[in-house]
C-alpha cells in the first residue's frame, strides 16, 4: 500500500501540471486506459495547441495524435541494396500523444538525429523531466549515418509538448512542418494495406506507410498503451519507378521475445536484410523488440512476404 503522503504528493503534481514521467502513478490517478478512452476523438486532446507548440501538424487516429518529423536537412541517404533513402522513407521521427483523461496524456516518440545531436538531445530529455528510453541506428550501412532516440512522458498535454519542443531545439530539425498536401504515389496503397491487414497513408516522395496494430495488451509504466502510440509494426514502401512495379519495403517489426526468432527466420528466407534488433521502450510489459528490415522487388510480393512474417506475431 502506498502512504497517504505519497499519494497526496503525486496528486499535487497532477494538479500543478508537472510532467509525471518517471513516477509509478497510483491507480487512483490514472487507472488502466479503457477501450472507451482510446476511442476519444480529436477534442480529447488539445490538438491545435500541441501542434502550435511543436510547430508541426499531425493526424489523429483512434484518439491518438501522431506527428511525423522529416529530416529534410539531412538530405538523401545512401542505404542498403542500392536504395537511396528519402526523408519520408526512414529518415524521420514520430511523436505520439495518447489521451488518458483528467487532462493527462501519455507521450511516446522517437527522433531521427545526426551524431552530434545525440548527447545534447539526451541532456534536454532528462533535464525536461522526460524519460530517455533508447538510442540506436536502424540500418548499419547508411551514408551518412542516422541515429534514433526514443523517449516518453506522462503529464498535461501542453506541458509535454513544451518539453518536447525544447528537445527539438537541440536539433537542426526543420520547422514548421506539416503533412504533404495532395500526396500521390504510383503504388497501389489500398491493395498494400489490404494484403498487410493494416491502414495506409501517403507521404512525400510517393512513400506509402502501412500500420499494422498489435492486438495484445501492452503496458508501459502503468499505462495501457494504445497500439497507435508508437508500438505497432510500420511498413514503409518507397516506389523505385514511375509505374509502381518496383519498390523498396522497410518493415519495422514489433515483436515479443518469443516472436523474434520465427519472424527473423522467415524474413531472411524471404530475402530481406535485417538492419537491427533492439528495445525502444523501458518499463514495458511484455517487453517488445523491434527490427528494421529492407527488401526490394515487386511491392505486392514484398507485402505478402511481410504479412507472412506478421503472422508469427500478435498483429
Protein Blocks (a to p, Z undefined) as FASTA:
>chain_A
ZZfklmmmmmmmmmnopafehiacdfklnopadfklmmpcfklpcfklmmmmnopacdde
ehiacdddddfknopaddehhiacdfknopacddddddebjhiacddddddddfklmmmm
mmmmmmnopacfbdcdfbfkbccddddddddddddfklmmmmmmmmmmmpccdcddddde
hiacfbdfklmmmmnopaddddehhiacdddddfbdcdeehiacdfklopaccdddddfb
fnopaccddddddddfklmmmmmmmmmmnopacfbdcdfbehiacdddddddddeddfkl
mmmmmmmmmmmpcZZ
